[in-house]
Amino acid sequence: MARAIVYTEIGSPDVLHLTEVPDPLAGPGEIVVRIEAAGVNPIDAKIRGGRRPSPPITEPRPVGFDGAGVVDQVGDGVEGFAVGDRVAIRDAHGTYASALLVRPENLALLPDAVTAAEGAGIGIPAGTAYQVLRSLAVGPDDVLLVHAGSGAVGQAAVQFAVAWGATVIATASPSRHAQLRELGAIPVAYGDGLLERVRDAAPSDVTVVFDGAGTDEAIEVSLALVADRDRIGTIVRGPDAASFGIRAFSGGSPVPLTDEEQAWRAEALPKTIELLASGDFVIELGPELPLAEAARAHELVEAHVAGKIVLLP
């Protein structure tokens, strides 16, 4: 029997529990991956806690979208993967498990230079950052402001934008400024006076904003800095982004991602793996916990503990 984290009601982290489930079997066009690391993302906790809408729970609900592991079975018709391949997983359903049935399009080969924990930290953070920057058409002539630059999505956004030639200013608490400088950003502290600090730090006018904080302060500063509201994007304030005239990408937005945006999120997985393998991208790793301690992992992610939290089956 495989093991998986599930829950049967919306609630606190305590609703998560470890259970045995039937071993998955690969049918045509499917792959079974033996999970070595599962990435814990804020969205996991938001769905579990009811802060993001989800369908009614009618059977035990699995948790987790990102992971990494080793191919254990390959179904008929699958090409490009073989038993024993190391892989990273994105946009699956239930990666908090010891084994999982996955479609090939949700996988990318993982070279030995990239650890399982790093592979499990790519999917949502890098995919979100890459897609939003592409949607906002960030390029070498831009001065980009990233709100919440020290989080997993923020760090990915900083690294992609710097690689594409943009000047990047990122907000974070002062204790995180050294990390952002290492990634190539100009750090500024959030709080009273943020607008003036950003203007003082920017070598020229800010042209585009990536909001990963969702605070009123972040929205107000963004509107004050960038006149073209099509170049202000949020991943947090989806429900009311339209009232500000800004763009929202998921984050509770009633407007779904386009096919092109979904494709960009998928494209980010192999591209980020390539950058990690060459030493041109960094994932800040955080606590590693046993699979049975998923509730503790959710407590840590809700407490904004630094670094990517991973579960180890």
C-alpha positions as CSV (number, residue, x, y, z in Angstrom):
1,M,0.0,0.0,0.0
2,A,1.1,3.6,-0.7
3,R,0.8,6.3,1.9
4,A,-0.8,9.7,1.4
5,I,-1.9,12.8,3.3
6,V,-5.6,13.5,3.0
7,Y,-8.4,15.4,4.7
8,T,-12.2,15.1,4.8
9,E,-13.2,18.5,6.1
10,I,-12.1,22.1,5.7
11,G,-10.2,23.3,8.8
12,S,-7.0,23.8,10.6
13,P,-3.8,21.9,9.8
14,D,-5.0,19.3,12.2
15,V,-7.5,18.0,9.6
16,L,-4.6,16.5,7.7
17,H,-3.8,12.9,8.3
18,L,-1.7,10.1,6.9
19,T,-3.5,7.1,5.5
20,E,-2.8,4.1,3.3
21,V,-4.1,4.1,-0.2
22,P,-4.0,1.5,-3.0
23,D,-0.7,1.4,-4.9
24,P,-1.2,3.3,-8.1
25,L,-1.0,1.5,-11.4
26,A,-0.1,3.1,-14.7
27,G,-2.6,2.8,-17.5
28,P,-2.2,3.9,-21.1
29,G,-0.6,7.4,-21.2
30,E,0.2,7.4,-17.5
31,I,3.2,7.3,-15.3
32,V,3.6,6.2,-11.6
33,V,6.2,8.3,-9.8
34,R,7.7,7.2,-6.4
35,I,7.7,10.5,-4.6
36,E,11.0,11.5,-2.9
37,A,10.0,15.1,-2.0
38,A,6.7,17.0,-2.0
39,G,6.8,20.8,-2.2
40,V,4.6,22.6,0.3
41,N,3.0,25.8,-1.1
42,P,0.8,28.5,0.5
43,I,-2.1,27.5,-1.8
44,D,-2.2,24.1,-0.3
45,A,-2.9,25.6,3.1
46,K,-5.4,28.2,1.7
47,I,-7.5,25.4,0.0
48,R,-7.3,23.2,3.1
49,G,-8.4,26.1,5.4
50,G,-11.2,27.3,3.1
51,R,-9.5,30.6,2.2
52,R,-9.7,29.6,-1.5
53,P,-12.9,28.2,-2.9
54,S,-13.0,24.5,-3.7
55,P,-15.6,21.9,-4.5
56,P,-17.5,20.1,-1.7
57,I,-15.4,17.3,-0.2
58,T,-17.2,14.0,-1.0
59,E,-14.2,11.7,-0.4
60,P,-10.8,12.0,1.2
61,R,-9.0,14.8,-0.5
62,P,-5.3,14.5,-1.3
63,V,-3.0,17.5,-1.0
64,G,-0.1,18.9,-3.0
65,F,0.7,20.0,-6.5
66,D,4.5,19.9,-6.7
67,G,7.0,17.1,-6.2
68,A,10.0,15.2,-7.4
69,G,10.8,11.5,-7.5
70,V,11.7,8.5,-9.6
71,V,9.6,6.9,-12.4
72,D,8.3,3.6,-11.1
73,Q,5.9,2.5,-13.9
74,V,5.4,3.7,-17.5
75,G,2.0,3.0,-19.2
76,D,1.5,2.1,-22.8
77,G,2.0,4.9,-25.3
78,V,4.2,7.0,-23.1
79,E,7.4,8.4,-24.7
80,G,10.3,10.2,-23.3
81,F,10.3,8.6,-19.9
82,A,11.6,5.3,-18.6
83,V,11.5,3.4,-15.3
84,G,14.3,4.8,-13.0
85,D,14.2,8.4,-14.5
86,R,14.4,11.2,-12.0
87,V,11.6,13.7,-12.5
88,A,10.1,16.9,-11.2
89,I,6.3,17.2,-11.0
90,R,4.0,20.2,-11.5
91,D,0.3,20.7,-11.4
92,A,-0.5,17.2,-10.2
93,H,-3.0,16.4,-7.5
94,G,-1.8,14.7,-4.4
95,T,2.0,14.9,-4.3
96,Y,1.9,14.6,-0.5
97,A,2.2,10.8,-1.0
98,S,4.7,8.0,-1.3
99,A,3.6,7.2,-4.9
100,L,1.4,9.1,-7.4
101,L,-0.1,8.6,-10.8
102,V,0.9,11.5,-13.1
103,R,0.4,12.5,-16.7
104,P,3.6,12.9,-18.7
105,E,2.8,16.5,-19.5
106,N,3.1,17.3,-15.8
107,L,6.7,15.9,-15.6
108,A,10.2,17.0,-16.6
109,L,13.4,15.0,-16.4
110,L,15.5,16.0,-13.4
111,P,19.3,15.8,-13.9
112,D,21.6,14.6,-11.0
113,A,22.8,18.1,-10.5
114,V,19.3,19.1,-9.2
115,T,18.2,17.6,-5.8
116,A,14.7,16.2,-5.2
117,A,14.0,19.0,-2.8
118,E,14.9,21.6,-5.4
119,G,12.8,19.8,-8.0
120,A,9.9,19.8,-5.6
121,G,10.3,23.6,-5.2
122,I,9.9,24.5,-8.8
123,G,6.3,24.0,-10.0
124,I,4.1,26.6,-8.5
125,P,6.7,29.3,-7.5
126,A,8.7,29.3,-10.7
127,G,5.7,28.6,-12.9
128,T,3.7,31.5,-11.4
129,A,6.7,33.9,-11.6
130,Y,7.6,33.0,-15.1
131,Q,4.0,33.3,-16.4
132,V,3.3,36.6,-14.7
133,L,6.5,38.2,-16.0
134,R,5.7,36.9,-19.5
135,S,2.2,38.2,-19.3
136,L,3.5,41.6,-18.2
137,A,6.1,41.6,-21.0
138,V,9.0,42.3,-18.7
139,G,12.2,43.0,-20.7
140,P,15.6,44.7,-20.6
141,D,14.2,48.2,-20.7
142,D,12.0,47.7,-17.6
143,V,12.4,48.7,-14.0
144,L,10.4,46.1,-12.2
145,L,9.0,46.3,-8.6
146,V,8.4,43.0,-6.9
147,H,6.3,43.1,-3.8
148,A,7.2,40.2,-1.4
149,G,10.5,39.6,-3.2
150,S,11.9,37.3,-0.5
151,G,9.2,34.6,-0.9
152,A,9.5,31.6,-3.2
153,V,7.5,33.2,-6.0
154,G,9.3,36.6,-5.4
155,Q,12.7,35.1,-5.6
156,A,11.9,33.3,-8.8
157,A,10.5,36.5,-10.3
158,V,13.7,38.4,-9.3
159,Q,15.9,35.8,-10.9
160,F,14.0,35.5,-14.2
161,A,13.7,39.3,-14.6
162,V,17.4,39.9,-13.8
163,A,18.3,37.2,-16.4
164,W,16.1,39.0,-18.9
165,G,18.0,42.3,-18.3
166,A,15.4,44.1,-16.2
167,T,16.3,46.3,-13.2
168,V,14.6,44.8,-10.2
169,I,13.5,46.5,-6.9
170,A,12.1,44.1,-4.4
171,T,10.3,44.6,-1.1
172,A,11.2,42.5,2.0
173,S,11.9,42.8,5.7
174,P,15.5,44.1,6.3
175,S,16.6,40.7,7.5
176,R,16.0,39.3,4.0
177,H,17.8,42.1,2.1
178,A,21.1,40.3,1.8
179,Q,19.4,37.4,0.1
180,L,17.8,39.7,-2.5
181,R,21.0,41.5,-3.2
182,E,22.7,38.1,-4.0
183,L,19.9,37.4,-6.5
184,G,20.5,40.8,-8.2
185,A,17.7,42.9,-6.8
186,I,17.7,46.3,-5.1
187,P,16.0,45.6,-1.8
188,V,13.7,48.0,0.0
189,A,11.8,47.6,3.3
190,Y,8.0,47.7,3.3
191,G,6.1,49.8,5.7
192,D,5.5,53.6,6.1
193,G,7.4,55.6,3.5
194,L,7.6,52.7,1.0
195,L,6.7,54.9,-2.0
196,E,9.6,57.3,-1.3
197,R,12.0,54.5,-0.7
198,V,11.2,52.9,-4.0
199,R,11.5,56.2,-5.9
200,D,14.9,56.8,-4.2
201,A,16.1,53.3,-5.1
202,A,15.0,53.2,-8.7
203,P,17.5,54.4,-11.3
204,S,14.6,55.6,-13.4
205,D,10.8,55.4,-13.3
206,V,9.2,52.0,-12.3
207,T,7.5,50.6,-15.4
208,V,6.0,47.3,-14.2
209,V,4.9,45.8,-10.9
210,F,4.6,42.2,-9.8
211,D,2.5,42.1,-6.6
212,G,3.0,39.0,-4.4
213,A,2.1,40.7,-1.1
214,G,-1.5,41.7,-1.7
215,T,-1.5,44.4,1.0
216,D,-3.3,47.7,0.6
217,E,0.2,49.4,0.8
218,A,1.4,47.3,-2.1
219,I,-1.6,48.2,-4.2
220,E,-1.5,51.9,-3.4
221,V,2.3,52.2,-4.1
222,S,1.9,50.3,-7.3
223,L,-0.8,52.6,-8.6
224,A,1.2,55.7,-7.6
225,L,4.3,54.4,-9.5
226,V,2.9,52.9,-12.7
227,A,0.3,54.8,-14.8
228,D,-0.3,51.9,-17.2
229,R,-2.4,49.6,-15.1
230,D,-2.1,46.8,-17.6
231,R,1.5,46.5,-16.4
232,I,0.5,46.0,-12.7
233,G,-0.2,42.3,-12.0
234,T,-1.2,40.6,-8.7
235,I,-1.2,37.0,-7.7
236,V,-3.0,37.7,-4.4
237,R,-5.7,40.3,-4.9
238,G,-7.7,38.4,-7.5
239,P,-11.2,39.1,-6.2
240,D,-10.9,42.9,-6.2
241,A,-8.1,43.5,-8.8
242,A,-10.6,44.7,-11.4
243,S,-11.7,47.5,-9.1
244,F,-8.2,48.9,-9.2
245,G,-8.0,48.4,-13.0
246,I,-5.0,46.0,-12.6
247,R,-4.4,42.5,-13.8
248,A,-4.8,39.4,-11.7
249,F,-3.4,36.0,-12.4
250,S,-5.1,33.3,-10.3
251,G,-4.9,34.5,-6.6
252,G,-8.7,34.1,-6.4
253,S,-9.4,35.9,-9.6
254,P,-12.7,35.0,-11.4
255,V,-10.8,35.3,-14.7
256,P,-9.1,32.0,-15.6
257,L,-5.6,31.9,-17.0
258,T,-5.5,31.8,-20.8
259,D,-4.2,28.8,-22.7
260,E,-1.0,30.8,-23.4
261,E,-0.6,31.6,-19.7
262,Q,-1.1,27.9,-18.8
263,A,1.5,27.0,-21.4
264,W,4.0,29.5,-19.9
265,R,3.5,27.9,-16.4
266,A,4.3,24.5,-17.9
267,E,7.2,25.8,-19.9
268,A,8.8,27.1,-16.6
269,L,9.5,23.7,-15.3
270,P,12.1,22.5,-17.8
271,K,13.5,25.9,-18.2
272,T,14.1,26.3,-14.4
273,I,15.6,22.8,-14.2
274,E,18.1,23.8,-16.9
275,L,19.0,27.0,-15.0
276,L,19.4,25.1,-11.7
277,A,21.6,22.5,-13.3
278,S,23.9,25.2,-14.8
279,G,24.1,27.1,-11.5
280,D,22.1,30.1,-12.8
281,F,19.1,29.8,-10.5
282,V,18.7,29.2,-6.8
283,I,15.9,27.8,-4.7
284,E,16.2,28.7,-1.1
285,L,15.5,25.4,0.8
286,G,13.8,25.5,4.2
287,P,12.7,22.8,6.6
288,E,12.4,19.2,5.5
289,L,9.8,17.2,7.4
290,P,8.5,13.6,7.3
291,L,5.3,13.0,5.3
292,A,3.5,12.3,8.5
293,E,4.2,15.9,9.7
294,A,2.2,17.6,7.0
295,A,0.2,19.5,9.6
296,R,3.4,20.9,11.0
297,A,4.5,21.8,7.5
298,H,1.2,23.8,7.0
299,E,1.8,25.6,10.3
300,L,5.2,26.6,9.1
301,V,4.1,27.8,5.7
302,E,1.3,29.9,7.3
303,A,3.9,31.4,9.7
304,H,5.9,32.5,6.6
305,V,9.0,30.5,7.5
306,A,11.8,31.2,5.1
307,G,12.7,28.7,2.4
308,K,10.9,26.0,0.5
309,I,9.3,23.5,2.9
310,V,9.3,20.0,1.6
311,L,7.8,16.7,2.9
312,L,9.8,13.5,2.6
313,P,7.8,10.3,2.2
